[in-house]
């Protein structure tokens, strides 16, 4: 008997693979066995796989990483699977929904139910994003936050502050201290105030590897009065501070993003800040956010890079965002549609564009979890008296 028959569980055949981590940019087949990438090569025989899916005419990428979402605590949170898989996302990071007081409830209530890979930033506020408590500086305790991060390193990747409107640095300093004590990094959602400037945040408060999210928000002085990217922002990037897009309902404005992109200042990572509001009018899903960046001038392959390899690097999980042999088989296939499209920002202004991403297929740990066009299933007329087809 030919031992090569059915040696793979799944074969994605004929797609244009973009795998920046391995320098692959061309038509390849992707073979999956026991939930892992087994081979990426040209012309893998269909007879070697139990299930073959023709993805020709699509771009095949590693599963996307969305490192700014809300899947707990915040009043607009969304369960991850139903909003990740249709968009090619296989890994998400909850950004501060839980603090050290309620993280274990999040861990018990949400994580076991999710097929999506879920990481989290721990809020410096003990009770997380529960409304008014976010303004209570007595809730901002670095030591118990750091202890919780160290207790659950498989989920907790760092600390987070968000929505603090007070005049001081308690939230930022607390989050950075918790990150330092736990050997991790901080993500900062920041609102400048008269006594706490964006310049001081970037050059004096954040460390290399810490992240400022909501790069293109209207309240962030990314641009100076002359419309140019402020020099201290570029200096911060040079010293290792990272910049995350974090679209959200209120944090992505074309009038900020377009001139910044024209001056070569793009995000290190593309992310959505997806929640109940941002999923609607701004349509802050990963494919749409990626499409906005594409139509703002970011090269196609860089859009893929900053949605896979770069966010994996930013969150210090370099084993993700790749189709390397032996890695967990998280894969997405996209159509790149061409036509006359419109994209809406957080201020409800429109930008016209000619290309957009549409997720056709998502594979998580070797299992097909999204199939827009039924690529992986037989036609019903030829399927016989079928039950649920596997």
N, C-alpha and C positions, 0 to 999 in steps of 0.2 A: 504493500500500500504506500502511496506517495505521502511521505511525512510532511510535505509542504502544504498539503491541502488543509484549509481551515486553521492555519497556524496563527492567524490574527482574528480577533473578535470583530473588529470594525476597520474598514478601509475607506477613507475619504479620497476620492479619485479625481484627478484632473483639474484641481483648483490651482490658482496662482498663490503660492505660499509666500507670505511676508513674515519672516522670523528674524527680527533685527539682532537678537542675541547670538544667532548662529550665522548671520550674514547671508541668509537665504532669501532670494527675491526672484522667483520664477515658478514655472509649472512643476509641481511635485505631487506625489501621493503621500498621504499620511496614514500609517498603519498603527493600530492601537491594540494592545493585548493586556488583559487583566488590569484595566484602568490606567495603564501607562503608555506613553509614546514608545512604540517599538521600532519604528523605522520611518524616515522621511527621505524619499528618493523618487526618481523618475521611473515610471513603468512597472510598478509593483503589480504582479499578476493578480487579477480579480479572484482566480481560483484559490488563492492563499488566504482568503478571508471568508468568515461566516456571513458577514453582512457588508455589502458594498454600497456606498452612497456616491453618486455622481455629482460633484460640486464644480464641474467645469463652468467657466464663465463667472465664477465668484472668487473673491479674495479670501484666502484662508489665513487666519492669524492665531496667535495664542489667545486664550480666553482673556478678556479685558479685565483690568483692575480699576475699580472706582474707589478711590481712597478718601472720598468725602460723601457719605450718605447718612441717613438717619433711619435706623431700624429698631430703635428703642428709646423710651423716655421722653423725647421731644414730642410735643402734642401733634405733630404732623407725621410721625414715623410710619414707615411702610414695612410690611414683612418682605424680606429680601427676595425670595425666589421668583415671585410673580413680577417683579420689577427689574430683576437682574437678567434672568435667562432670555427673555424676549429681546434684550438689547446686547447680547453677546458678552455679558459680564459674568464672570465666574468667581470673582473675589471682590468683596466689599469691605470697607472699614467704616464702622459706626463712629462718628466723631463727637463723642462726649455726651451721649444720651444718658449714660450712667456714671455716677461717681462712686467713691469707695464704699458708701453706705448701701448702695443698691445694685452694684455690679453683679453680685452673686445671684440675685433674682433674674437679671438679664441673662446670665449664663444658663440658668436652669429653665427659664420660660421660653426663650427664643432660639438659642443655639441648637438644641437637640432636634428642633423641628425643621431647621434650614438645611437644604442641600447645598446652597451657596456657601463657599468658604467665607467665614466672617471673622474679621479682626476688629479691634476697638481701641480708640483712644479713651482713656479714663478722664472724666471731667475733674478738674481741680475742686469744683464744688462737690461736697460730700453727697448731696442728693441729686446731682446731675442737672438735667435741663427741666426742672419742674417749676418754671415760671419765675415768680418773685425771688425765690431762693437763690437764683443766679446772681443777685445783687448783694447777697449777704457775705461780707468778707470773713465773718467768723466761720463760715462753712468751707473756706479755702484753706485746707490743711495739707501741706506737702508730705509730711511723714506718713500718715495712714494711706494717702494716695500711692506713694512709692511702695509701701508694703504690699498693697493690693496688686500693683503691677508686677512686682517680683513673684507674687504667689501664683499668678496665672500668665506666664510668659507665652504660652501657646496661643493666647487670644489677645492679651493686652500688649500693644506695641509701643505705647507712650502715653503722654498726658495731653490734655486739651483745655483751653479756655475759650469761652464764647459769650457774646451778648452782654459783657460787663460794661455798664454805663457810668460807673463811678469815676472820680477824678484821678485816682491813683493807679499804682502799678501792682496792686495786690494779686490780681488774677494772673497777669503775665508772669510775675516773679514766682508765684506759687506753682504754676504749671512748669516753668523752667526748672525750679528747684526739685519738684517731684520727678521730673525726667532725669535730672542729674543724679539724684539719690538712687534711682532704679536702673541707671545705666542705659537709658533710652533717649528719646527726643520728644519735643513738644510741637504740637500744632496750635497756631495762634490765630483766632478770629478777633480782629482788632478794630476798635473805634478810636481815632485820634481825639484828644481833648486838649484844652489849653496847656495843661501841665504834663501831658504825655504825648509826645510827637511820634509820628511814623519814623522819622529819622532816628530818634533815640531807640525805638523798638528794634530797628534793623541793625544798627551799628553798635549798640551798647547792651541791649537786653537779651537778644537771641544769640545762640551759639551756632557754629557750623553744624549743619544737619537738622537744625530746627526749621520749621515750616511756617511761612505766612500764607494763609489761605484767603480766598476772595481777592485775587490779584487785581481784577478789573472792576471792582466795586466803585460806585461813584463817590463814596466817602473816603476812599484811599487816595492820597495825593501821589499817585504813581507818576503823574505828569506835573511839570511845573507850570507857571503862568505863561511860559513861552510855548507850551504844548509839547515839550520834549520830556523824555523820561528823566527823572531827577538823577543827578550823578550819584547821590548816596544810595539809591536803589541798586544801581549797577555795582557800586562798591560792596554792598551787602552780598550780592550774588558772588562776587569775586572771593569774598571771605567765607563762602560756603553756606549762606542762608538760602533756603529753598523756597520756591514760589509755586503754589498750587492754584489752579483755576477756580474751583469751587463755585460753579455757576449760580445755583440757587434761584430763589424767586426774586432776590433783590441785589445780586452781586455780580451781574455780568452786563456791561453796558458797551454797546458798539462804539460810542463816542470816546470811550477810554481804550477799549481793546484795539480798535483799528489803528489809531496813531501809534500805539505801543508796538503792534505787530509790524507796522511800516518802518519802525526804528529797530526792529530785530529783537524786541523784548517779549518773548513768548513764555509760557509757563513751563516749569520743569515737569509737571504732571497735569494731565487733563482730568478733571473730575466734575461731578454734577451737583453736589449738595442736594441730592434727590430727596424730596419729601412730598407730602400731599399737595402743597401749593405749587412747588416748582415743577412738579410733573404735569401741570396743566398748561396755563397760558405761555410761560417761557419755554415749555417742553424741554426741560433740562434732563433728558436722557443722554446716555453716552453717545449713541449714534448721531443724535441731533447736535450735541455739543461738539463732537468731532467734526461734523459737517460745517458748523459755524467757523471753526478754526481753519478748516480746509479752504473755505471761501473767503477767509480773511488773509489768505496767502501762505499758510503753513503747508509745506510740501506734504503730499499724501503719505509717504513713508515715514516722515517725522510725526505725523498725526498718530500713526500706528505705534511708533516708538514711544511716544509720550502717553499712550494709553495701555502699554504693556510693560516693556523693559524698564522705562524710567520710573513709573510709580512703584514697581517692585524694588528698584534701587532706593527710592525715597523712603519706603517703609522698611528697608533692610531685610527684604525677603527675596534675594536674588535667584532663588530656585523657581520663582514664579515668572509669568510673562514670557515663557519660552516653550519651544517645541523640541527641546533637547531630548534625545533618547534616554529613557528611564525616568523622565519627569512625569508628574501626574498629567493625565490626558485632558487638559482643559483647552478647548479649541472653539473658535468662532469662524463662521463663514459669512461674508458680506457681499451684497450686490452694491456696486457703485452706480447709482442712477444718474442719468444726465438729462437735464431739462431746464425749465424755468421754475425756480423754487423761491420761497420766502422764508426767512428765519426771524424770530422775534426775540428781543432782549428783555431784560428785567424792567426797562422803562416802557415796554410795549411799542418800541420803534422797530421798523422792519429793515432787514438787509436782504437784497436780492442775491441769489447765487445760482450756479449752474450744475453743481454736483452735490450728492448727499449719500450718506451711508444708510443701508437698510440691512438689518441682520436677518439672514436666511436660516441659519442653523447654529445651535449652541450645543457643545458637548462638555459635560462636567464629569471629571473622573472616569472618562470612557463611556458614559451613558448619554444618549441623545436626550436633551431636556427641552429643546425648542426646535421646531421644524416648521417654518412659516409656509413653505410651499409643498410640504409632504414629500420632500426629496427622498426620505428614507423608507417610504412605504409603497406597497404595490397599488396599482389601480384597482378600484373596487370591482370593476367588471371582470377582471381576470383573477380575483382573489378567492373565488369559490364561495362556499358557505362558511365565511370566516367568523371567528370570534375575535378577541383582542390580539392583534398581530404584534409580535415581538421583534 
